[in-house]
Structure formats: structure tokens, C-alpha cells
Amino acid sequence: MATHGVLFDFQLALPGPSYPGQGRESALGIARKPIAGKRLLVAPTLVIGAQHDTQRPSAMAERVAKAIPGAKYLLADSGHFMNVETPQLFAETALGFMRDH
């Protein structure tokens, strides 16, 4: 249950408006604002944007990476389901990041 709270707090801290579902969040009174004084993720973080993702533009992933202190952003030549569409690239990227951290 505690993890859900941290993830929810992180979602609220994401920058943006321009994303699918914003209208539903607005109707629920959820605002995406930074949470002052909170460092929500402390582990090394890799955020992967996919060049051919039609569901979540790579610009959104880049904004997420910028919202996480110390996060690394990578733009991959893949689609939304990178682990299925380009499994070798996903494995090399993820394992390489884990080895380095």
C-alpha cells in the first residue's frame, strides 16, 4: 500500500498537460504539480522514450526523465511495446543500464 502512495505522488509530480486522460484527471480534481521538498525516486532511473510510440510520445518520456533528479533519458528506435517489438534492443538497454549502476 505504501508503494501505491509513492507512485501516486510521483504521478502527481509529473509535468505536463498534453497527455491522454488529462480531462478525466481534471474532472476528478487531480492537478499535476511538483511536490515541494520530496525526492520521490532515489534509485538510479532510466526513462526510455520510443521514437515510434503513437500512444505516448517520446517528448512525454523526456519530461518524465527531467522530473526525476539524476534520471537518464534514452530515445530508442522502437514503438510503445519495446520489450515485445525490439526485445534485443530492450534487453541490451536495460542490462547495460543495470550493469552501470
QUIJO-V53714 format. One line per field, one symbol per residue. ss: DSSP state (@ for helix, = for strand, . for the rest). A space follows every 10 residues. Layout:
ss->???
This chain:
ss->.@@@@@@@@@ @@@....... .@@@@@@... .......... .....===== .......@@@ @@@@@@@... .=====.... .@@@@.@@@@ @@@@@@@@@@ .
